[in-house]
Amino acid sequence: MLNNRPLALVTGASSGIGYHLAKCCALNGFNLLVVANEPFIEESAKSLRALGVDVVAVQADLSTSEGVAKTYEAARGRPIAALLANAGRGLGKGFLDQDFSAARHVIDTNISGTLELIHRVGREMRALNGGRILITGSIAGFTPGTFQAVYNGTKAFVDSFAVALRHELSHSGISVTCLLPGLTDTLFFERADLMDTQMGQSENKADPAEVAQAGFDAMMKGESHIITGAANKVQAMLANVMPADLLAERHRAQAFPGSGIP
């Protein structure tokens, strides 16, 4: 019976890593509540239903409390066994050249909305003495993001928050896992206006399906975190020993507007 399956809530699920996280959940016995701030979430939900699971799709802006409430209420009282908090926004170019409303939207999506949803679902999980939370952070959080300062700053927050929350909940029956991808072949770079940069033009982006599978597996094992890809693991190690100024200059070379144009 479909109704007897546990429910997974996946945000940012219309494409990229989020869609493939939802697919992993569907292939492993979860019904789905999938959310994104775009109409395409309905097409994604249709594709996921073809896997033989119950799927509820919600179009909501998770940068707002109203969007978070709409998402949470769509569960209709069903307990959420797994929360895969993947929704996120990026933004390229220099901070002073950005429209501040766009910068605020990145902050409100990546931090405020993500935390509010985790707070709501996490309290429910705690009352039921169990659950799984996967938070999509980024290795970008290890580096001062020259020409991506707001995005990298939000990911530094999320990466740190995930570890802290894990230890707060260590005796609760709730596992918290942080997925730490690097450059991944998704719509992120187009949406963040980074297609004219070296990182936007890079041909070494990871397959989002492989990233999602690694994150899902780590969540199911209750692991603390997973850095996907050997090169990203090396980059994370270097970030721990290189001076912040050098890291910032290296990031400049990759994210400077026009750096990807021959």
Secondary structure, 3 states (H helix, E strand, C coil): CHHHCCEEEEECCCCHHHHHHHHHHHHCCCEEEEEECCCCHHHHHHHHHCCCCCEEEEECCCCCHHHHHHHHHCCCCCCEEEEEECCCCCCCCCHHHCCHHHHHHHHHHHHHHHHHHHHHHHHHHHHCCCEEEEEECCHHHHCCCCCCHHHHHHHHHHHHHHHHHHHHCCCCCEEEEEEECCCECCCHHHHCCCCCCHHHHCCCCECHHHHHHHHHHHHHHCCCEEECCHHHHHHHHHHCCCCHHHHHHHHHHHHCCCCCCC
